[in-house]
Amino acid sequence: MTSLWLDRAEAVPDDELPAPGAPLDVVVVGAGLTGLTTTLLLARAGLRVACLEARHVGAVTTGHTTGKVSLLQGTHLSRIRRHGSESTARTFVDASREGMEWLLRFCDDHGVATQRRAAVTYAATTGELSAVEREHRVAGSLGLPVAWRERLDVPFPHVGATVLADQAQLDAVEVLLALAAQVREHGGTIHQGRRVRSVSTSGDPVAHLEDGRDVRARHLVLATGAPILDRGLHFARLEPQRSYALAFAGASDLDGMYLSAGSDSRSVRDAPGGVLLVGGSGHVVGRTRSAQAHVEALRRWAGSHWHGVTETHAWSAQDYRTHDALPYIGHLPGGGGRIHVATGYEKWGMATAVVAARAISGDILGAEPSWAKPLHRRLPHPSGVAEVARFNLGVGASLVTGAVRTVRERLPGTGGPAQAYECGVVGVCTHLGGLLRWNDAEDTWDCPLHGSRFSRDGEVLEGPATRPLRRRSADTPG
């Protein structure tokens, strides 16, 4: 499943790794929007900075986003307000506004096309109406000039919507290509196909690569989705979520970017050239019997409302939900203030990734934005404690369910250990030992515990895991 953006993107050239012992100020791990923006901001400031990417630029979340840049983010603001203070919610809006403005200014300066659109959170049914009304009230109270609409000029059912004008959409991979070019222009380097297996933290951080080489710097930034080094147990406070997207040719332009408020959400936007993007149908990673069924549900929904369009691409994306709807941005415990982490964007990474990059680079440079400190990790609000408990109850249930499947699923093709046997790998996650579930939409192994994903042959695709699945030998127990 290749995204519309990655399918037409140029390859990013690679740089030679720094020589052993070469002085570096910062190593950034991950070449998505967070990683490359952080790299650029530090390189612009004159620091010696290298960005390490396990696969290729945009390989994970950024390359699979729907590319919406908005301060109205579904029902995200009302969820932040439910778990925290109005002051915290205002800080998040202020930070997101600066992140959005920085990104769009960068696009204007470097020839990346953007389209201005209204952002719309809508109720598809009367059951969703109260959630949209709540988001409308919260957004207004936080200073966003939202407008209420009873009717929208769209072909799908709705009963009310809150609308924020003058937001934007773009091709996220075009942004990454422009960032990569600017990184090099300012003396930074990008190294693809360089997976970090582990990090040593005594003294200056050292990234240990899969090929046995080491890269040392004064600071290390983990911009990898779920942190691959997790002394803060971030994975216990994150819920990995997967959602799907379809692109269709032959559609008319839309004047808005639409997102429904229900748990089985529908996201709709256009793209230049008569392209329609429909997304949603999400679920917690590895906790569905059939990922393909989610894709088909999305396909049926699109087909029932748009006629005469032709599907050209189908893909999926992964992001992480936090207990209080705010991202985790700050220092990793035990790293002496030199290991920085950003995660938990809840599918709104186009603005939040820049927020994280500006906060982390400001911390390293000694010039944090005014909004950065309040967004550093907090103790959970009482309502957030319940969310953390719910996340971990889900993990516990997956452990029990996985143990039952070990006994029951013995036939090839059922998605369990027997299918792993047929593929020649051991179906146990190399992160914390979760029993993997077969993803029938993407031919991958997905971990229901913390979202690590592996190819059919066991290579790491994403998540906190850094090592491939074990190969099954003749004497491996079945």
C-alpha positions, 0 to 999 in steps of 0.5 A: 500500500503506497501513499499518493504522496510517496508514489510520485516523490523523488528519491532523496540523495544520501550522505556519507556517515560522519567519520568515527570520532567526528565531532557532532553537536546533535544526532536526530533519529527519524527523517519525518517532519519532526526530524527534518524540521529539527535538523534544519533549525539546528543546522541554521543555527550553525550546529553540526547535525546529522539525521539518521533514518532507518528506511527512507525520508518520509517512510512512516507517518509523514509520508502517509498523512492526509496533509491537513494543516489546521487549528481545528482538529476534529474534536481534539480541543474539547478532549484537551480541555476535558483532561486539563485546564483552559490555560493548557488548552490555550497554550496548545492552540498558541503553539499550534498556531506558531507551528502552522504559520512556520510550516506555511511560511516555509512552504511559501518560501521554498515553492511547496504548493498549498491550498487554503481550505476551511477546516470542518468538524461535522456530525454525521448523525444526531448521536455525534451532534453533541460532540461537535457542539462541544468542540465548537464551544471550546474552540470559540472559547480558545479564541478560534473564529469558528462558525456554526453550519447546519448544512454543508455543500457535500454529498455525504450525510451530516446534521451540523458542523463547526467551521474554521476558515483559512486553514491549509492542505498540502503534499507532505512529501513535497515538504520533506523534500524541500526540508531535506534540500534546506538541511544540506544547504545549511550544512546538515547531513541525512543518512538513510537506511541507517537503523539505530538499534540502541543508545548509550547514555553515559556521557555524550549519547552514542547511537549504535547502528544496525551495521555496527557503527556508532555515532556520537553527539552532545545531544540526541533527538528521538523523532521516531513516532514511538520512542525506540529508547523508552526509559520514561515508559512512554509506550505505557502512556501511548495508544498506537492507532492505525487508519486508512486512506484512499485516493480517487481520480476524476473528482470535483474540487472541494472548498473544505477539509472535512472530518466527522466526530464519530469513533469510526471517523471519515476524513475528506479533502481534495488534492490538485488535479481532480483528486479526492482523498477519503480517510478514516476507519481506524482501529488500535494497531493489531487489535482487529480481526481483519484490517482489510475489512476496514479498508473495504468499509472505507471504500464502500462509504466513498462509493456510496457518495461519489460516482464516476471516480476511479480509485488510484491509491490505498494506504494506511498511517500510524500515530499515537494517542496520549492520555490527555490529548497533548503531545509528549515533548521533552527530555527522556529520563536518565539521559542527563537532559541530552536525549530529547523525545517527541511523540503522541501527535494524535494524527495532527502532526503537520502542525504539532511536528513543527511545535515539537521541532521548535521546542526541542531545538529551542531547548538545545540552543537555550532559546525555548519558545514561551509556550514550550515549558507548559507543554513539557510532560506533566503528571496526569490529570485525574481524568488522564489517569483513567485514560492511562489505565484504559490503555494498559487494560487494552494491552493486558487484554491483548496479552491474554487474547494472544495467549489464547490464540497461541493455543487455538490458531494452528492453521495457516492463513488464520493470522496467528502463530501457524501463519508465522511458521509458514513465513519462517519467522517467530510471531513474537514482537522483539520489543516486549514480547507481544504476540503478533497479529497478521495484517491482511491489508498490508501483509505485515505483522502488527503488535497489539501491545505498543504498535511495532510493525514488521514486514512478512519476512520480519524486518522492522517497519515502525514502532518501538522495536529496533530488531527484526523478528527471529527466523524460525529454525528447525528446532524452534518450538511450534 
